[in-house]
């Protein structure tokens, strides 16, 4: 087991089964002798939980819908590439998530890590024949592939002597509940394509005998920025939205800028529209919501040089300061544990 754990740390990506790159030995299935799988001692099936705990790596269906490990060091880039840094409520509002995905996501958000059998029961998943919601496995796989959900542990039933038996059951969690860092701050404005390039460069150096075309198969599921968003899921013109948007003082001095004007151009990475409101959350060390602004204009082509990648801009006007500022503790009381990127501000908190 220790060799597998060390490989997860070293390479950062390790599929459980041989799938995307057959013949290159880049999977636990190919690396472990057949007798390890169903022998009298623990084997790869039993190693999954201990490796998660020892390495802090994410484990889930990340590779072409099949399971594997991604180290904490590289998970933020994978989530960035796959679209998991888009706030999930935004993804839902613009029809980019299924009802099953929403149910699973909200159950994990509200309750923390849950066993898959608990998710099935609490979400009412089953068969249409019995009046239940179908599509549990597909929805959970999609959430993992996008980087929203990962495995917290693998748990077993115990006999009277306290010995585990049977097949392990996965306890699932939101990635933000498991990763020991803020995903957005780790990426520092890195684009999805930049994350893809970093991953391919790293894997190419770690696995020089594997063609880049084969490495790319591991990263097939990408997600670009959301466009449009002028209608809701029913095709009707949507109402104005209040957005919570992170502002990193490392890149821009808001206080100095707003001392001389009440307007500014800001990076637009989501489906904001004129008439929406933006609440700027100043990241660490402040970690608080400080400014309320109106959106005047959107989809302005970005020109010039910026500290982070910027494709589009939106023009904002300062409406006022949030006084007193809203800190992390108050955000968490309202269900916001991370401000990883633009997301909707709950109506109760906005008021």
Short mmCIF file of the C-alpha atoms (twelve columns), coordinates in Angstrom:
data_MODEL
# 
_entry.id   MODEL 
# 
loop_
_atom_site.group_PDB 
_atom_site.id 
_atom_site.type_symbol 
_atom_site.label_atom_id 
_atom_site.label_alt_id 
_atom_site.label_comp_id 
_atom_site.label_asym_id 
_atom_site.label_seq_id 
_atom_site.Cartn_x 
_atom_site.Cartn_y 
_atom_site.Cartn_z 
_atom_site.pdbx_PDB_model_num 
ATOM 1   C CA . UNK A 1   0.000   0.000   0.000   1 
ATOM 2   C CA . UNK A 2   2.804   2.396   0.859   1 
ATOM 3   C CA . UNK A 3   4.214   2.220   -2.674  1 
ATOM 4   C CA . UNK A 4   0.812   3.218   -4.088  1 
ATOM 5   C CA . UNK A 5   0.471   6.082   -1.603  1 
ATOM 6   C CA . UNK A 6   3.956   7.325   -2.513  1 
ATOM 7   C CA . UNK A 7   3.084   7.167   -6.217  1 
ATOM 8   C CA . UNK A 8   -0.055  9.247   -5.634  1 
ATOM 9   C CA . UNK A 9   2.095   11.891  -3.951  1 
ATOM 10  C CA . UNK A 10  4.789   11.774  -6.624  1 
ATOM 11  C CA . UNK A 11  2.719   11.710  -9.828  1 
ATOM 12  C CA . UNK A 12  -0.439  13.347  -8.459  1 
ATOM 13  C CA . UNK A 13  -2.799  11.346  -10.700 1 
ATOM 14  C CA . UNK A 14  -3.354  7.579   -10.466 1 
ATOM 15  C CA . UNK A 15  -6.346  5.745   -11.999 1 
ATOM 16  C CA . UNK A 16  -7.584  2.697   -10.110 1 
ATOM 17  C CA . UNK A 17  -8.340  0.705   -13.259 1 
ATOM 18  C CA . UNK A 18  -6.576  0.507   -16.616 1 
ATOM 19  C CA . UNK A 19  -8.696  2.756   -18.845 1 
ATOM 20  C CA . UNK A 20  -7.333  5.857   -20.575 1 
ATOM 21  C CA . UNK A 21  -3.783  4.649   -21.214 1 
ATOM 22  C CA . UNK A 22  -3.704  0.853   -21.630 1 
ATOM 23  C CA . UNK A 23  -0.266  -0.705  -21.737 1 
ATOM 24  C CA . UNK A 24  1.647   2.044   -19.936 1 
ATOM 25  C CA . UNK A 25  1.279   0.688   -16.400 1 
ATOM 26  C CA . UNK A 26  -0.406  3.867   -15.244 1 
ATOM 27  C CA . UNK A 27  -3.063  2.339   -12.973 1 
ATOM 28  C CA . UNK A 28  -3.292  0.409   -9.720  1 
ATOM 29  C CA . UNK A 29  -4.791  -2.497  -11.685 1 
ATOM 30  C CA . UNK A 30  -1.607  -2.799  -13.760 1 
ATOM 31  C CA . UNK A 31  0.842   -2.119  -10.927 1 
ATOM 32  C CA . UNK A 32  -0.460  -4.643  -8.404  1 
ATOM 33  C CA . UNK A 33  -0.029  -8.397  -8.848  1 
ATOM 34  C CA . UNK A 34  -3.282  -10.389 -9.327  1 
ATOM 35  C CA . UNK A 35  -2.852  -12.223 -6.011  1 
ATOM 36  C CA . UNK A 36  -3.013  -8.882  -4.191  1 
ATOM 37  C CA . UNK A 37  -6.612  -8.302  -5.240  1 
ATOM 38  C CA . UNK A 38  -8.394  -11.239 -3.697  1 
ATOM 39  C CA . UNK A 39  -5.877  -12.748 -1.293  1 
ATOM 40  C CA . UNK A 40  -6.186  -13.309 2.457   1 
ATOM 41  C CA . UNK A 41  -4.505  -9.986  3.306   1 
ATOM 42  C CA . UNK A 42  -5.621  -6.474  2.490   1 
ATOM 43  C CA . UNK A 43  -5.262  -5.456  -1.139  1 
ATOM 44  C CA . UNK A 44  -6.117  -2.524  -3.426  1 
ATOM 45  C CA . UNK A 45  -9.826  -2.621  -2.516  1 
ATOM 46  C CA . UNK A 46  -8.971  -2.148  1.159   1 
ATOM 47  C CA . UNK A 47  -6.203  0.394   0.564   1 
ATOM 48  C CA . UNK A 48  -8.470  3.122   -0.771  1 
ATOM 49  C CA . UNK A 49  -9.610  4.550   2.578   1 
ATOM 50  C CA . UNK A 50  -6.169  4.453   4.256   1 
ATOM 51  C CA . UNK A 51  -4.537  6.141   1.227   1 
ATOM 52  C CA . UNK A 52  -7.136  8.944   1.351   1 
ATOM 53  C CA . UNK A 53  -6.425  9.467   5.042   1 
ATOM 54  C CA . UNK A 54  -2.631  9.232   4.755   1 
ATOM 55  C CA . UNK A 55  -2.097  11.395  1.674   1 
ATOM 56  C CA . UNK A 56  -5.073  13.790  1.827   1 
ATOM 57  C CA . UNK A 57  -5.682  12.968  -1.840  1 
ATOM 58  C CA . UNK A 58  -9.074  13.097  -3.493  1 
ATOM 59  C CA . UNK A 59  -10.532 9.773   -4.604  1 
ATOM 60  C CA . UNK A 60  -13.438 9.501   -6.992  1 
ATOM 61  C CA . UNK A 61  -14.561 8.886   -10.552 1 
ATOM 62  C CA . UNK A 62  -12.225 11.434  -12.084 1 
ATOM 63  C CA . UNK A 63  -10.879 9.503   -15.096 1 
ATOM 64  C CA . UNK A 64  -13.324 8.976   -17.947 1 
ATOM 65  C CA . UNK A 65  -16.006 8.102   -15.418 1 
ATOM 66  C CA . UNK A 66  -13.771 5.615   -13.597 1 
ATOM 67  C CA . UNK A 67  -12.187 5.895   -10.176 1 
ATOM 68  C CA . UNK A 68  -8.728  7.037   -9.191  1 
ATOM 69  C CA . UNK A 69  -6.675  9.320   -6.957  1 
ATOM 70  C CA . UNK A 70  -5.733  12.968  -7.455  1 
ATOM 71  C CA . UNK A 71  -3.335  14.505  -4.948  1 
ATOM 72  C CA . UNK A 72  -4.327  17.607  -2.996  1 
ATOM 73  C CA . UNK A 73  -1.507  19.457  -4.787  1 
ATOM 74  C CA . UNK A 74  -3.173  18.944  -8.180  1 
ATOM 75  C CA . UNK A 75  -6.863  18.751  -7.364  1 
ATOM 76  C CA . UNK A 76  -7.483  22.507  -7.677  1 
ATOM 77  C CA . UNK A 77  -6.161  22.486  -11.242 1 
ATOM 78  C CA . UNK A 78  -8.293  19.476  -12.157 1 
ATOM 79  C CA . UNK A 79  -11.412 21.107  -10.680 1 
ATOM 80  C CA . UNK A 80  -10.575 24.321  -12.522 1 
ATOM 81  C CA . UNK A 81  -10.256 22.451  -15.815 1 
ATOM 82  C CA . UNK A 82  -13.460 20.458  -15.294 1 
ATOM 83  C CA . UNK A 83  -15.662 23.390  -14.245 1 
ATOM 84  C CA . UNK A 84  -15.909 22.634  -10.511 1 
ATOM 85  C CA . UNK A 85  -14.926 26.174  -9.530  1 
ATOM 86  C CA . UNK A 86  -18.191 27.555  -10.898 1 
ATOM 87  C CA . UNK A 87  -20.573 28.099  -7.991  1 
ATOM 88  C CA . UNK A 88  -23.013 25.205  -8.153  1 
ATOM 89  C CA . UNK A 89  -26.136 27.365  -7.735  1 
ATOM 90  C CA . UNK A 90  -25.018 29.315  -10.809 1 
ATOM 91  C CA . UNK A 91  -24.559 26.077  -12.762 1 
ATOM 92  C CA . UNK A 92  -28.084 25.036  -11.783 1 
ATOM 93  C CA . UNK A 93  -29.694 28.369  -12.649 1 
ATOM 94  C CA . UNK A 94  -28.363 28.234  -16.191 1 
ATOM 95  C CA . UNK A 95  -29.429 24.676  -16.869 1 
ATOM 96  C CA . UNK A 96  -25.935 23.187  -16.623 1 
ATOM 97  C CA . UNK A 97  -26.785 20.640  -13.928 1 
ATOM 98  C CA . UNK A 98  -29.450 17.961  -13.599 1 
ATOM 99  C CA . UNK A 99  -32.026 17.702  -10.831 1 
ATOM 100 C CA . UNK A 100 -30.211 14.659  -9.467  1 
ATOM 101 C CA . UNK A 101 -26.928 16.562  -9.279  1 
ATOM 102 C CA . UNK A 102 -28.631 19.406  -7.427  1 
ATOM 103 C CA . UNK A 103 -30.237 17.073  -4.882  1 
ATOM 104 C CA . UNK A 104 -26.935 15.305  -4.124  1 
ATOM 105 C CA . UNK A 105 -24.971 18.552  -3.946  1 
ATOM 106 C CA . UNK A 106 -27.419 20.190  -1.536  1 
ATOM 107 C CA . UNK A 107 -27.611 17.102  0.687   1 
ATOM 108 C CA . UNK A 108 -23.818 17.125  1.063   1 
ATOM 109 C CA . UNK A 109 -23.755 20.899  1.516   1 
ATOM 110 C CA . UNK A 110 -26.346 20.758  4.300   1 
ATOM 111 C CA . UNK A 111 -25.290 17.542  6.049   1 
ATOM 112 C CA . UNK A 112 -21.583 17.077  5.390   1 
ATOM 113 C CA . UNK A 113 -20.118 13.738  4.283   1 
ATOM 114 C CA . UNK A 114 -22.740 11.012  3.714   1 
ATOM 115 C CA . UNK A 115 -22.576 7.345   2.746   1 
ATOM 116 C CA . UNK A 116 -23.806 6.648   -0.770  1 
ATOM 117 C CA . UNK A 117 -26.676 4.595   0.642   1 
ATOM 118 C CA . UNK A 118 -27.669 7.596   2.794   1 
ATOM 119 C CA . UNK A 119 -27.576 9.863   -0.257  1 
ATOM 120 C CA . UNK A 120 -29.820 7.453   -2.151  1 
ATOM 121 C CA . UNK A 121 -32.345 7.255   0.677   1 
ATOM 122 C CA . UNK A 122 -32.380 10.950  1.619   1 
ATOM 123 C CA . UNK A 123 -32.560 12.030  -2.026  1 
ATOM 124 C CA . UNK A 124 -35.395 9.658   -2.861  1 
ATOM 125 C CA . UNK A 125 -33.382 7.912   -5.557  1 
ATOM 126 C CA . UNK A 126 -34.565 4.632   -7.007  1 
ATOM 127 C CA . UNK A 127 -36.654 3.598   -9.998  1 
ATOM 128 C CA . UNK A 128 -39.494 5.366   -11.750 1 
ATOM 129 C CA . UNK A 129 -41.492 2.151   -11.392 1 
ATOM 130 C CA . UNK A 130 -41.585 2.751   -7.641  1 
ATOM 131 C CA . UNK A 131 -42.172 6.485   -7.951  1 
ATOM 132 C CA . UNK A 132 -38.587 7.394   -7.108  1 
ATOM 133 C CA . UNK A 133 -35.971 9.630   -8.701  1 
ATOM 134 C CA . UNK A 134 -33.729 7.811   -11.244 1 
ATOM 135 C CA . UNK A 135 -30.158 8.548   -12.252 1 
ATOM 136 C CA . UNK A 136 -28.285 8.445   -8.927  1 
ATOM 137 C CA . UNK A 137 -25.080 6.863   -10.253 1 
ATOM 138 C CA . UNK A 138 -24.906 9.136   -13.311 1 
ATOM 139 C CA . UNK A 139 -25.484 12.281  -11.223 1 
ATOM 140 C CA . UNK A 140 -22.885 11.332  -8.608  1 
ATOM 141 C CA . UNK A 141 -20.333 10.454  -11.297 1 
ATOM 142 C CA . UNK A 142 -20.893 13.788  -13.047 1 
ATOM 143 C CA . UNK A 143 -20.343 15.696  -9.779  1 
ATOM 144 C CA . UNK A 144 -17.079 13.833  -9.242  1 
ATOM 145 C CA . UNK A 145 -15.870 14.350  -12.804 1 
ATOM 146 C CA . UNK A 146 -16.515 18.085  -12.483 1 
ATOM 147 C CA . UNK A 147 -14.574 18.301  -9.225  1 
ATOM 148 C CA . UNK A 148 -17.492 19.138  -6.918  1 
ATOM 149 C CA . UNK A 149 -17.582 15.858  -4.987  1 
ATOM 150 C CA . UNK A 150 -14.927 13.478  -3.702  1 
ATOM 151 C CA . UNK A 151 -14.692 10.478  -1.369  1 
ATOM 152 C CA . UNK A 152 -14.104 11.211  2.307   1 
ATOM 153 C CA . UNK A 153 -13.528 7.544   3.273   1 
ATOM 154 C CA . UNK A 154 -14.453 3.941   2.537   1 
ATOM 155 C CA . UNK A 155 -16.358 2.297   5.397   1 
ATOM 156 C CA . UNK A 156 -17.112 -1.344  6.179   1 
ATOM 157 C CA . UNK A 157 -19.664 -3.194  8.236   1 
ATOM 158 C CA . UNK A 158 -18.293 -4.822  11.413  1 
ATOM 159 C CA . UNK A 159 -18.907 -8.275  12.835  1 
ATOM 160 C CA . UNK A 160 -19.371 -8.998  16.544  1 
ATOM 161 C CA . UNK A 161 -15.609 -9.153  17.064  1 
ATOM 162 C CA . UNK A 162 -15.139 -5.740  15.460  1 
ATOM 163 C CA . UNK A 163 -13.663 -7.082  12.227  1 
ATOM 164 C CA . UNK A 164 -14.681 -5.463  8.920   1 
ATOM 165 C CA . UNK A 165 -16.454 -7.565  6.316   1 
ATOM 166 C CA . UNK A 166 -18.181 -7.222  2.962   1 
ATOM 167 C CA . UNK A 167 -17.664 -4.537  0.348   1 
ATOM 168 C CA . UNK A 168 -16.721 -1.059  1.461   1 
ATOM 169 C CA . UNK A 169 -19.238 1.769   1.116   1 
ATOM 170 C CA . UNK A 170 -18.026 5.219   0.044   1 
ATOM 171 C CA . UNK A 171 -18.696 8.237   2.226   1 
ATOM 172 C CA . UNK A 172 -18.985 11.192  -0.161  1 
ATOM 173 C CA . UNK A 173 -18.283 14.869  0.549   1 
ATOM 174 C CA . UNK A 174 -18.053 18.179  -1.256  1 
ATOM 175 C CA . UNK A 175 -14.486 18.794  -2.383  1 
ATOM 176 C CA . UNK A 176 -14.441 22.087  -0.479  1 
ATOM 177 C CA . UNK A 177 -15.172 20.143  2.725   1 
ATOM 178 C CA . UNK A 178 -12.159 17.876  2.146   1 
ATOM 179 C CA . UNK A 179 -9.406  19.958  0.555   1 
ATOM 180 C CA . UNK A 180 -7.125  21.695  3.117   1 
ATOM 181 C CA . UNK A 181 -7.055  25.007  1.237   1 
ATOM 182 C CA . UNK A 182 -9.177  27.565  -0.587  1 
ATOM 183 C CA . UNK A 183 -9.350  26.379  -4.205  1 
ATOM 184 C CA . UNK A 184 -9.653  29.861  -5.732  1 
ATOM 185 C CA . UNK A 185 -6.787  31.319  -3.714  1 
ATOM 186 C CA . UNK A 186 -4.627  28.341  -4.676  1 
ATOM 187 C CA . UNK A 187 -5.250  28.978  -8.376  1 
ATOM 188 C CA . UNK A 188 -4.718  32.763  -8.162  1 
ATOM 189 C CA . UNK A 189 -6.766  33.540  -11.258 1 
ATOM 190 C CA . UNK A 190 -5.412  30.686  -13.368 1 
ATOM 191 C CA . UNK A 191 -7.573  29.892  -16.410 1 
ATOM 192 C CA . UNK A 192 -8.896  26.428  -17.262 1 
ATOM 193 C CA . UNK A 193 -6.482  26.165  -20.197 1 
ATOM 194 C CA . UNK A 194 -3.566  27.189  -17.995 1 
ATOM 195 C CA . UNK A 195 -4.529  24.443  -15.545 1 
ATOM 196 C CA . UNK A 196 -4.680  21.968  -18.417 1 
ATOM 197 C CA . UNK A 197 -1.215  23.008  -19.572 1 
ATOM 198 C CA . UNK A 198 0.218   22.681  -16.063 1 
ATOM 199 C CA . UNK A 199 -1.232  19.182  -15.635 1 
ATOM 200 C CA . UNK A 200 -0.007  17.981  -19.053 1 
ATOM 201 C CA . UNK A 201 3.436   19.449  -18.434 1 
ATOM 202 C CA . UNK A 202 3.688   17.756  -15.050 1 
ATOM 203 C CA . UNK A 203 2.441   14.370  -16.308 1 
ATOM 204 C CA . UNK A 204 4.690   14.584  -19.355 1 
ATOM 205 C CA . UNK A 205 7.731   15.018  -17.112 1 
ATOM 206 C CA . UNK A 206 6.622   12.277  -14.707 1 
ATOM 207 C CA . UNK A 207 5.648   9.825   -17.486 1 
ATOM 208 C CA . UNK A 208 7.985   10.613  -20.419 1 
ATOM 209 C CA . UNK A 209 7.149   7.378   -22.284 1 
ATOM 210 C CA . UNK A 210 3.426   8.184   -22.500 1 
ATOM 211 C CA . UNK A 211 2.336   10.218  -25.567 1 
ATOM 212 C CA . UNK A 212 0.641   13.530  -24.836 1 
ATOM 213 C CA . UNK A 213 -2.423  12.334  -26.749 1 
ATOM 214 C CA . UNK A 214 -2.831  9.528   -24.220 1 
ATOM 215 C CA . UNK A 215 -2.316  11.881  -21.279 1 
ATOM 216 C CA . UNK A 216 -4.935  14.199  -22.737 1 
ATOM 217 C CA . UNK A 217 -7.525  11.433  -22.559 1 
ATOM 218 C CA . UNK A 218 -7.460  11.765  -18.789 1 
ATOM 219 C CA . UNK A 219 -8.531  15.399  -19.150 1 
ATOM 220 C CA . UNK A 220 -11.265 15.002  -21.753 1 
ATOM 221 C CA . UNK A 221 -14.023 16.608  -19.695 1 
ATOM 222 C CA . UNK A 222 -13.510 20.381  -19.789 1 
ATOM 223 C CA . UNK A 223 -15.840 23.302  -19.131 1 
ATOM 224 C CA . UNK A 224 -15.460 26.813  -20.455 1 
ATOM 225 C CA . UNK A 225 -16.964 29.948  -18.917 1 
ATOM 226 C CA . UNK A 226 -20.715 30.305  -18.907 1 
ATOM 227 C CA . UNK A 227 -22.101 32.542  -21.621 1 
ATOM 228 C CA . UNK A 228 -25.534 34.047  -22.063 1 
ATOM 229 C CA . UNK A 229 -27.685 33.541  -19.012 1 
ATOM 230 C CA . UNK A 230 -30.396 36.043  -19.993 1 
ATOM 231 C CA . UNK A 231 -33.152 33.514  -19.366 1 
ATOM 232 C CA . UNK A 232 -33.902 31.154  -16.513 1 
ATOM 233 C CA . UNK A 233 -34.274 27.372  -16.778 1 
ATOM 234 C CA . UNK A 234 -37.825 27.811  -18.120 1 
ATOM 235 C CA . UNK A 235 -36.737 30.192  -20.894 1 
ATOM 236 C CA . UNK A 236 -38.167 33.310  -19.243 1 
ATOM 237 C CA . UNK A 237 -36.169 36.548  -18.753 1 
ATOM 238 C CA . UNK A 238 -34.419 36.162  -15.446 1 
ATOM 239 C CA . UNK A 239 -34.687 38.564  -12.523 1 
ATOM 240 C CA . UNK A 240 -31.681 40.619  -11.354 1 
ATOM 241 C CA . UNK A 241 -29.192 38.596  -9.342  1 
ATOM 242 C CA . UNK A 242 -26.972 39.603  -6.423  1 
ATOM 243 C CA . UNK A 243 -23.484 38.149  -6.898  1 
ATOM 244 C CA . UNK A 244 -20.791 37.539  -4.304  1 
ATOM 245 C CA . UNK A 245 -17.447 38.066  -6.058  1 
ATOM 246 C CA . UNK A 246 -13.955 37.590  -4.573  1 
ATOM 247 C CA . UNK A 247 -11.456 40.458  -4.719  1 
ATOM 248 C CA . UNK A 248 -7.825  39.630  -3.965  1 
ATOM 249 C CA . UNK A 249 -5.916  42.646  -2.536  1 
ATOM 250 C CA . UNK A 250 -2.722  41.019  -3.795  1 
ATOM 251 C CA . UNK A 251 -3.687  42.097  -7.322  1 
ATOM 252 C CA . UNK A 252 -5.684  45.306  -6.879  1 
ATOM 253 C CA . UNK A 253 -5.984  48.033  -4.223  1 
ATOM 254 C CA . UNK A 254 -9.754  48.629  -4.107  1 
ATOM 255 C CA . UNK A 255 -9.571  51.128  -1.272  1 
ATOM 256 C CA . UNK A 256 -7.178  53.393  -3.161  1 
ATOM 257 C CA . UNK A 257 -9.143  53.140  -6.408  1 
ATOM 258 C CA . UNK A 258 -12.542 53.889  -4.857  1 
ATOM 259 C CA . UNK A 259 -11.122 56.874  -3.000  1 
ATOM 260 C CA . UNK A 260 -10.944 58.706  -6.330  1 
ATOM 261 C CA . UNK A 261 -13.952 57.366  -8.261  1 
ATOM 262 C CA . UNK A 262 -17.119 55.382  -7.756  1 
ATOM 263 C CA . UNK A 263 -16.715 53.312  -10.954 1 
ATOM 264 C CA . UNK A 264 -14.374 50.498  -11.882 1 
ATOM 265 C CA . UNK A 265 -13.877 47.803  -14.478 1 
ATOM 266 C CA . UNK A 266 -13.786 44.288  -13.048 1 
ATOM 267 C CA . UNK A 267 -13.068 40.833  -14.391 1 
ATOM 268 C CA . UNK A 268 -16.246 39.136  -15.636 1 
ATOM 269 C CA . UNK A 269 -16.117 35.338  -15.585 1 
ATOM 270 C CA . UNK A 270 -19.790 34.465  -15.326 1 
ATOM 271 C CA . UNK A 271 -23.237 35.322  -16.683 1 
ATOM 272 C CA . UNK A 272 -23.625 38.719  -15.017 1 
ATOM 273 C CA . UNK A 273 -26.070 41.149  -16.647 1 
ATOM 274 C CA . UNK A 274 -26.617 44.925  -16.362 1 
ATOM 275 C CA . UNK A 275 -28.988 45.535  -13.472 1 
ATOM 276 C CA . UNK A 276 -27.428 42.845  -11.277 1 
ATOM 277 C CA . UNK A 277 -25.621 43.722  -8.059  1 
ATOM 278 C CA . UNK A 278 -22.106 42.700  -7.042  1 
ATOM 279 C CA . UNK A 279 -20.910 42.377  -3.469  1 
ATOM 280 C CA . UNK A 280 -17.116 42.272  -3.350  1 
ATOM 281 C CA . UNK A 281 -15.601 39.856  -0.845  1 
ATOM 282 C CA . UNK A 282 -12.050 40.982  -0.045  1 
ATOM 283 C CA . UNK A 283 -9.994  37.830  0.472   1 
ATOM 284 C CA . UNK A 284 -7.368  37.113  3.148   1 
ATOM 285 C CA . UNK A 285 -6.182  38.694  5.296   1 
ATOM 286 C CA . UNK A 286 -9.418  40.760  5.427   1 
ATOM 287 C CA . UNK A 287 -11.806 37.889  4.534   1 
ATOM 288 C CA . UNK A 288 -14.946 40.024  4.567   1 
ATOM 289 C CA . UNK A 289 -17.620 41.511  2.295   1 
ATOM 290 C CA . UNK A 290 -16.914 45.252  2.057   1 
ATOM 291 C CA . UNK A 291 -18.504 46.795  -1.061  1 
ATOM 292 C CA . UNK A 292 -21.887 46.793  -2.830  1 
ATOM 293 C CA . UNK A 293 -21.894 47.771  -6.515  1 
ATOM 294 C CA . UNK A 294 -24.336 47.992  -9.412  1 
ATOM 295 C CA . UNK A 295 -23.558 46.340  -12.747 1 
ATOM 296 C CA . UNK A 296 -23.748 49.002  -15.479 1 
ATOM 297 C CA . UNK A 297 -22.287 47.181  -18.488 1 
ATOM 298 C CA . UNK A 298 -21.046 43.663  -19.254 1 
ATOM 299 C CA . UNK A 299 -19.094 41.678  -21.872 1 
ATOM 300 C CA . UNK A 300 -16.550 44.449  -22.425 1 
ATOM 301 C CA . UNK A 301 -13.520 43.026  -24.323 1 
ATOM 302 C CA . UNK A 302 -10.433 43.091  -22.118 1 
ATOM 303 C CA . UNK A 303 -7.397  44.926  -23.413 1 
ATOM 304 C CA . UNK A 304 -4.170  45.692  -21.653 1 
ATOM 305 C CA . UNK A 305 -2.074  43.737  -19.163 1 
ATOM 306 C CA . UNK A 306 -3.433  42.181  -15.977 1 
ATOM 307 C CA . UNK A 307 -1.993  40.187  -13.085 1 
ATOM 308 C CA . UNK A 308 -4.472  37.379  -13.859 1 
ATOM 309 C CA . UNK A 309 -6.047  36.182  -17.093 1 
ATOM 310 C CA . UNK A 310 -8.972  38.440  -18.080 1 
ATOM 311 C CA . UNK A 311 -11.100 37.858  -21.186 1 
ATOM 312 C CA . UNK A 312 -14.137 40.059  -20.426 1 
ATOM 313 C CA . UNK A 313 -14.816 43.010  -18.154 1 
ATOM 314 C CA . UNK A 314 -17.891 44.455  -16.484 1 
ATOM 315 C CA . UNK A 315 -18.369 48.084  -15.492 1 
ATOM 316 C CA . UNK A 316 -19.450 48.578  -11.883 1 
ATOM 317 C CA . UNK A 317 -20.605 51.602  -9.857  1 
ATOM 318 C CA . UNK A 318 -20.176 51.778  -6.105  1 
ATOM 319 C CA . UNK A 319 -23.533 51.926  -4.298  1 
ATOM 320 C CA . UNK A 320 -22.104 51.889  -0.816  1 
ATOM 321 C CA . UNK A 321 -19.923 50.120  1.688   1 
ATOM 322 C CA . UNK A 322 -21.141 47.173  3.704   1 
ATOM 323 C CA . UNK A 323 -21.069 48.575  7.231   1 
ATOM 324 C CA . UNK A 324 -20.191 46.707  9.298   1 
ATOM 325 C CA . UNK A 325 -18.388 44.377  6.885   1 
ATOM 326 C CA . UNK A 326 -19.599 40.770  6.779   1 
ATOM 327 C CA . UNK A 327 -16.886 38.330  7.824   1 
ATOM 328 C CA . UNK A 328 -16.332 34.622  7.279   1 
ATOM 329 C CA . UNK A 329 -18.229 33.614  10.410  1 
ATOM 330 C CA . UNK A 330 -21.414 35.360  9.236   1 
ATOM 331 C CA . UNK A 331 -21.045 33.919  5.739   1 
ATOM 332 C CA . UNK A 332 -20.689 30.422  7.179   1 
ATOM 333 C CA . UNK A 333 -23.819 30.915  9.293   1 
ATOM 334 C CA . UNK A 334 -25.596 31.568  5.989   1 
ATOM 335 C CA . UNK A 335 -24.234 28.430  4.349   1 
ATOM 336 C CA . UNK A 336 -21.275 29.989  2.479   1 
ATOM 337 C CA . UNK A 337 -18.119 28.147  3.485   1 
ATOM 338 C CA . UNK A 338 -15.913 29.267  0.579   1 
ATOM 339 C CA . UNK A 339 -15.959 32.144  -1.901  1 
ATOM 340 C CA . UNK A 340 -14.128 30.255  -4.647  1 
ATOM 341 C CA . UNK A 341 -15.490 32.351  -7.484  1 
ATOM 342 C CA . UNK A 342 -18.568 34.373  -8.435  1 
ATOM 343 C CA . UNK A 343 -21.663 32.896  -6.788  1 
ATOM 344 C CA . UNK A 344 -25.174 33.953  -5.871  1 
ATOM 345 C CA . UNK A 345 -25.651 35.831  -2.620  1 
ATOM 346 C CA . UNK A 346 -28.530 34.338  -0.596  1 
ATOM 347 C CA . UNK A 347 -31.480 36.728  -0.440  1 
ATOM 348 C CA . UNK A 348 -31.633 36.687  3.350   1 
ATOM 349 C CA . UNK A 349 -27.972 37.651  3.616   1 
ATOM 350 C CA . UNK A 350 -28.375 40.341  0.936   1 
ATOM 351 C CA . UNK A 351 -31.159 41.971  2.934   1 
# 
